[in-house]
Amino acid sequence: MNQQVNVRWGIVATVVIVLALSRLLPHTLSFSLFNFSPLGGIALFSAAYFKRKYMAYLMPFVALWLTNLLIDNLFFSQYYSGFAWFANPEVYFAFMLIVLMGTGLLNKITVPRVGVAAVLASLVFFMVTNFYAWFNTDLYPKTQEGLIACYIAAIPFYWNTLASDLFYSVVLFGGFELVKRQYPTWVLNRA
């Protein structure tokens, strides 16, 4: 039994690490896919399948923090004075809300629920991060019109977020269902 748990954790950890590291691809290959990230899918998958809810939050947060360390300090170091240990708290807050929403919505996993959760996850991320950009920067006036202008300017980035949340939700949830059918003893218990 203990060996099955180790195999399960090894598989889940490997999948999360590989997917999280895929965040580096656009930066290393010099092509622009801003906001196309596996983290929304990881957050929803974690919310749905981890029995211990602290793990549902920990998995996407660790993936975000570790990949941000690399991205912020290797590719965006010119925007920070010194080593960036923890940047963009609004992104962590958005993923906390996504896990919370996923925990409630994905207590029963169906294709429509996963689809709705992925769409809502991208909306939560869009609303939280762009509100923060409006509130915490001088890019837009602190008026209703400024907030609307901020959201409108961010719409092109939203489409990549939506596409990635849908894509990675299909990869994670669909892949898990395939593994579950092929190797039922490797399944994470949700009880």
Short mmCIF file of the C-alpha atoms (twelve columns), coordinates in Angstrom:
data_MODEL
# 
_entry.id   MODEL 
# 
loop_
_atom_site.group_PDB 
_atom_site.id 
_atom_site.type_symbol 
_atom_site.label_atom_id 
_atom_site.label_alt_id 
_atom_site.label_comp_id 
_atom_site.label_asym_id 
_atom_site.label_seq_id 
_atom_site.Cartn_x 
_atom_site.Cartn_y 
_atom_site.Cartn_z 
_atom_site.pdbx_PDB_model_num 
ATOM 1   C CA . MET A 1   0.000   0.000  0.000   1 
ATOM 2   C CA . ASN A 2   2.782   2.443  0.919   1 
ATOM 3   C CA . GLN A 3   4.517   1.721  -2.391  1 
ATOM 4   C CA . GLN A 4   1.260   2.589  -4.230  1 
ATOM 5   C CA . VAL A 5   1.143   5.932  -2.418  1 
ATOM 6   C CA . ASN A 6   4.773   6.616  -3.402  1 
ATOM 7   C CA . VAL A 7   4.035   5.744  -7.046  1 
ATOM 8   C CA . ARG A 8   0.955   8.005  -7.008  1 
ATOM 9   C CA . TRP A 9   2.851   10.943 -5.521  1 
ATOM 10  C CA . GLY A 10  5.751   10.396 -7.886  1 
ATOM 11  C CA . ILE A 11  3.434   10.496 -10.900 1 
ATOM 12  C CA . VAL A 12  1.509   13.550 -9.694  1 
ATOM 13  C CA . ALA A 13  4.691   15.416 -8.720  1 
ATOM 14  C CA . THR A 14  6.324   14.632 -12.068 1 
ATOM 15  C CA . VAL A 15  3.287   15.793 -14.037 1 
ATOM 16  C CA . VAL A 16  3.014   19.022 -12.023 1 
ATOM 17  C CA . ILE A 17  6.748   19.740 -12.337 1 
ATOM 18  C CA . VAL A 18  6.792   19.132 -16.093 1 
ATOM 19  C CA . LEU A 19  3.681   21.231 -16.654 1 
ATOM 20  C CA . ALA A 20  4.911   24.015 -14.365 1 
ATOM 21  C CA . LEU A 21  8.268   24.087 -16.161 1 
ATOM 22  C CA . SER A 22  6.413   24.498 -19.449 1 
ATOM 23  C CA . ARG A 23  5.890   28.097 -18.287 1 
ATOM 24  C CA . LEU A 24  9.555   28.640 -19.207 1 
ATOM 25  C CA . LEU A 25  9.149   27.617 -22.858 1 
ATOM 26  C CA . PRO A 26  7.892   30.939 -24.237 1 
ATOM 27  C CA . HIS A 27  10.798  32.735 -22.563 1 
ATOM 28  C CA . THR A 28  13.507  30.292 -23.602 1 
ATOM 29  C CA . LEU A 29  12.253  29.953 -27.182 1 
ATOM 30  C CA . SER A 30  11.587  33.701 -27.596 1 
ATOM 31  C CA . PHE A 31  7.966   33.530 -28.620 1 
ATOM 32  C CA . SER A 32  5.144   35.369 -26.964 1 
ATOM 33  C CA . LEU A 33  2.400   33.416 -25.267 1 
ATOM 34  C CA . PHE A 34  1.663   35.730 -22.375 1 
ATOM 35  C CA . ASN A 35  -0.739  34.232 -19.860 1 
ATOM 36  C CA . PHE A 36  -0.731  30.789 -21.507 1 
ATOM 37  C CA . SER A 37  0.097   28.823 -18.400 1 
ATOM 38  C CA . PRO A 38  -0.616  25.412 -16.871 1 
ATOM 39  C CA . LEU A 39  -1.208  26.896 -13.416 1 
ATOM 40  C CA . GLY A 40  -4.977  27.358 -13.760 1 
ATOM 41  C CA . GLY A 41  -5.357  23.710 -14.732 1 
ATOM 42  C CA . ILE A 42  -3.011  22.653 -11.929 1 
ATOM 43  C CA . ALA A 43  -5.044  24.701 -9.423  1 
ATOM 44  C CA . LEU A 44  -8.339  23.136 -10.557 1 
ATOM 45  C CA . PHE A 45  -6.885  19.619 -10.666 1 
ATOM 46  C CA . SER A 46  -5.428  20.063 -7.181  1 
ATOM 47  C CA . ALA A 47  -8.760  21.375 -5.878  1 
ATOM 48  C CA . ALA A 48  -10.588 18.382 -7.323  1 
ATOM 49  C CA . TYR A 49  -8.293  15.524 -6.403  1 
ATOM 50  C CA . PHE A 50  -6.392  16.250 -3.217  1 
ATOM 51  C CA . LYS A 51  -7.953  14.771 -0.106  1 
ATOM 52  C CA . ARG A 52  -5.863  17.034 2.093   1 
ATOM 53  C CA . LYS A 53  -7.018  20.502 1.108   1 
ATOM 54  C CA . TYR A 54  -3.777  22.160 2.170   1 
ATOM 55  C CA . MET A 55  -2.172  20.189 -0.679  1 
ATOM 56  C CA . ALA A 56  -4.734  21.632 -3.100  1 
ATOM 57  C CA . TYR A 57  -3.348  25.086 -2.277  1 
ATOM 58  C CA . LEU A 58  0.270   24.085 -1.812  1 
ATOM 59  C CA . MET A 59  0.720   22.338 -5.186  1 
ATOM 60  C CA . PRO A 60  -0.124  25.322 -7.455  1 
ATOM 61  C CA . PHE A 61  1.528   27.824 -5.082  1 
ATOM 62  C CA . VAL A 62  4.823   25.933 -5.043  1 
ATOM 63  C CA . ALA A 63  4.660   25.492 -8.833  1 
ATOM 64  C CA . LEU A 64  3.976   29.222 -9.249  1 
ATOM 65  C CA . TRP A 65  6.647   30.323 -6.789  1 
ATOM 66  C CA . LEU A 66  9.414   28.092 -8.175  1 
ATOM 67  C CA . THR A 67  8.738   28.970 -11.798 1 
ATOM 68  C CA . ASN A 68  8.409   32.654 -10.913 1 
ATOM 69  C CA . LEU A 69  11.831  32.513 -9.274  1 
ATOM 70  C CA . LEU A 70  13.269  31.376 -12.591 1 
ATOM 71  C CA . ILE A 71  11.190  33.653 -14.830 1 
ATOM 72  C CA . ASP A 72  11.566  36.795 -12.705 1 
ATOM 73  C CA . ASN A 73  15.290  36.371 -12.107 1 
ATOM 74  C CA . LEU A 74  16.403  35.009 -15.471 1 
ATOM 75  C CA . PHE A 75  14.099  36.672 -17.978 1 
ATOM 76  C CA . PHE A 76  12.665  39.748 -16.217 1 
ATOM 77  C CA . SER A 77  15.524  40.678 -13.886 1 
ATOM 78  C CA . GLN A 78  15.658  44.191 -15.358 1 
ATOM 79  C CA . TYR A 79  12.314  44.922 -13.667 1 
ATOM 80  C CA . TYR A 80  13.556  44.102 -10.157 1 
ATOM 81  C CA . SER A 81  16.225  45.633 -7.984  1 
ATOM 82  C CA . GLY A 82  18.049  42.557 -6.753  1 
ATOM 83  C CA . PHE A 83  16.871  38.963 -6.560  1 
ATOM 84  C CA . ALA A 84  13.062  38.678 -6.728  1 
ATOM 85  C CA . TRP A 85  11.922  36.169 -4.102  1 
ATOM 86  C CA . PHE A 86  8.214   36.924 -4.178  1 
ATOM 87  C CA . ALA A 87  6.608   39.115 -6.801  1 
ATOM 88  C CA . ASN A 88  3.039   39.666 -7.946  1 
ATOM 89  C CA . PRO A 89  1.023   38.791 -4.829  1 
ATOM 90  C CA . GLU A 90  -2.186  39.359 -6.799  1 
ATOM 91  C CA . VAL A 91  -1.422  36.251 -8.866  1 
ATOM 92  C CA . TYR A 92  -1.143  34.113 -5.716  1 
ATOM 93  C CA . PHE A 93  -4.410  35.600 -4.455  1 
ATOM 94  C CA . ALA A 94  -6.104  34.797 -7.775  1 
ATOM 95  C CA . PHE A 95  -4.920  31.177 -7.612  1 
ATOM 96  C CA . MET A 96  -6.088  30.907 -4.001  1 
ATOM 97  C CA . LEU A 97  -9.565  31.957 -5.182  1 
ATOM 98  C CA . ILE A 98  -9.375  29.515 -8.104  1 
ATOM 99  C CA . VAL A 99  -8.558  26.605 -5.762  1 
ATOM 100 C CA . LEU A 100 -11.362 27.689 -3.408  1 
ATOM 101 C CA . MET A 101 -13.831 27.904 -6.295  1 
ATOM 102 C CA . GLY A 102 -12.614 24.583 -7.713  1 
ATOM 103 C CA . THR A 103 -13.003 22.856 -4.349  1 
ATOM 104 C CA . GLY A 104 -16.699 23.735 -4.305  1 
ATOM 105 C CA . LEU A 105 -17.467 23.322 -7.991  1 
ATOM 106 C CA . LEU A 106 -15.483 20.141 -8.600  1 
ATOM 107 C CA . ASN A 107 -16.722 18.097 -5.652  1 
ATOM 108 C CA . LYS A 108 -18.279 15.947 -8.392  1 
ATOM 109 C CA . ILE A 109 -16.156 15.753 -11.512 1 
ATOM 110 C CA . THR A 110 -17.968 15.877 -14.845 1 
ATOM 111 C CA . VAL A 111 -16.958 17.282 -18.215 1 
ATOM 112 C CA . PRO A 112 -19.385 20.241 -17.960 1 
ATOM 113 C CA . ARG A 113 -18.207 21.088 -14.418 1 
ATOM 114 C CA . VAL A 114 -14.549 20.999 -15.458 1 
ATOM 115 C CA . GLY A 115 -15.350 23.221 -18.465 1 
ATOM 116 C CA . VAL A 116 -17.263 25.728 -16.339 1 
ATOM 117 C CA . ALA A 117 -14.515 25.695 -13.707 1 
ATOM 118 C CA . ALA A 118 -11.858 26.408 -16.377 1 
ATOM 119 C CA . VAL A 119 -13.867 29.341 -17.767 1 
ATOM 120 C CA . LEU A 120 -14.492 30.711 -14.268 1 
ATOM 121 C CA . ALA A 121 -10.815 30.254 -13.351 1 
ATOM 122 C CA . SER A 122 -9.736  32.413 -16.275 1 
ATOM 123 C CA . LEU A 123 -12.331 35.049 -15.333 1 
ATOM 124 C CA . VAL A 124 -11.184 35.074 -11.702 1 
ATOM 125 C CA . PHE A 125 -7.562  35.472 -12.795 1 
ATOM 126 C CA . PHE A 126 -8.497  38.243 -15.253 1 
ATOM 127 C CA . MET A 127 -10.628 40.173 -12.746 1 
ATOM 128 C CA . VAL A 128 -8.199  39.930 -9.800  1 
ATOM 129 C CA . THR A 129 -4.927  40.640 -11.611 1 
ATOM 130 C CA . ASN A 130 -6.279  43.514 -13.658 1 
ATOM 131 C CA . PHE A 131 -8.027  45.098 -10.689 1 
ATOM 132 C CA . TYR A 132 -4.670  44.970 -8.937  1 
ATOM 133 C CA . ALA A 133 -2.953  46.535 -11.980 1 
ATOM 134 C CA . TRP A 134 -5.497  49.367 -11.936 1 
ATOM 135 C CA . PHE A 135 -5.398  49.868 -8.174  1 
ATOM 136 C CA . ASN A 136 -1.674  49.494 -7.571  1 
ATOM 137 C CA . THR A 137 -0.096  51.254 -10.557 1 
ATOM 138 C CA . ASP A 138 -0.243  54.686 -12.140 1 
ATOM 139 C CA . LEU A 139 -1.122  53.318 -15.586 1 
ATOM 140 C CA . TYR A 140 -4.822  54.177 -15.257 1 
ATOM 141 C CA . PRO A 141 -6.746  56.879 -13.394 1 
ATOM 142 C CA . LYS A 142 -8.380  55.734 -10.166 1 
ATOM 143 C CA . THR A 143 -11.860 56.188 -11.593 1 
ATOM 144 C CA . GLN A 144 -14.542 53.891 -12.904 1 
ATOM 145 C CA . GLU A 145 -13.455 54.839 -16.418 1 
ATOM 146 C CA . GLY A 146 -9.845  53.992 -15.560 1 
ATOM 147 C CA . LEU A 147 -10.863 50.579 -14.245 1 
ATOM 148 C CA . ILE A 148 -12.895 49.884 -17.387 1 
ATOM 149 C CA . ALA A 149 -9.975  51.020 -19.560 1 
ATOM 150 C CA . CYS A 150 -7.671  48.674 -17.656 1 
ATOM 151 C CA . TYR A 151 -9.980  45.706 -18.204 1 
ATOM 152 C CA . ILE A 152 -10.432 46.557 -21.885 1 
ATOM 153 C CA . ALA A 153 -6.665  46.829 -22.414 1 
ATOM 154 C CA . ALA A 154 -6.221  43.384 -20.848 1 
ATOM 155 C CA . ILE A 155 -8.738  41.552 -23.052 1 
ATOM 156 C CA . PRO A 156 -6.097  40.303 -25.545 1 
ATOM 157 C CA . PHE A 157 -4.271  38.588 -22.654 1 
ATOM 158 C CA . TYR A 158 -7.510  37.043 -21.414 1 
ATOM 159 C CA . TRP A 159 -7.852  34.810 -24.481 1 
ATOM 160 C CA . ASN A 160 -4.537  33.073 -23.741 1 
ATOM 161 C CA . THR A 161 -5.589  32.561 -20.127 1 
ATOM 162 C CA . LEU A 162 -8.904  31.049 -21.190 1 
ATOM 163 C CA . ALA A 163 -7.258  28.852 -23.846 1 
ATOM 164 C CA . SER A 164 -4.624  27.595 -21.410 1 
ATOM 165 C CA . ASP A 165 -7.097  26.912 -18.594 1 
ATOM 166 C CA . LEU A 166 -9.265  24.895 -20.984 1 
ATOM 167 C CA . PHE A 167 -6.294  23.125 -22.600 1 
ATOM 168 C CA . TYR A 168 -4.537  22.170 -19.370 1 
ATOM 169 C CA . SER A 169 -7.804  21.141 -17.712 1 
ATOM 170 C CA . VAL A 170 -8.396  18.720 -20.601 1 
ATOM 171 C CA . VAL A 171 -4.795  17.467 -20.340 1 
ATOM 172 C CA . LEU A 172 -4.886  17.000 -16.554 1 
ATOM 173 C CA . PHE A 173 -8.433  15.763 -16.002 1 
ATOM 174 C CA . GLY A 174 -8.567  13.770 -19.247 1 
ATOM 175 C CA . GLY A 175 -5.107  12.322 -18.687 1 
ATOM 176 C CA . PHE A 176 -6.012  11.384 -15.134 1 
ATOM 177 C CA . GLU A 177 -9.164  9.597  -16.321 1 
ATOM 178 C CA . LEU A 178 -7.099  7.618  -18.833 1 
ATOM 179 C CA . VAL A 179 -4.539  6.664  -16.180 1 
ATOM 180 C CA . LYS A 180 -7.336  5.787  -13.757 1 
ATOM 181 C CA . ARG A 181 -8.827  3.354  -16.263 1 
ATOM 182 C CA . GLN A 182 -5.481  1.811  -17.148 1 
ATOM 183 C CA . TYR A 183 -3.977  1.705  -13.623 1 
ATOM 184 C CA . PRO A 184 -6.796  1.918  -11.060 1 
ATOM 185 C CA . THR A 185 -4.472  1.370  -8.074  1 
ATOM 186 C CA . TRP A 186 -2.621  4.665  -8.832  1 
ATOM 187 C CA . VAL A 187 -5.716  6.793  -8.348  1 
ATOM 188 C CA . LEU A 188 -5.721  9.547  -5.742  1 
ATOM 189 C CA . ASN A 189 -8.542  9.078  -3.241  1 
ATOM 190 C CA . ARG A 190 -10.903 12.024 -2.903  1 
ATOM 191 C CA . ALA A 191 -12.759 10.945 0.246   1 
# 
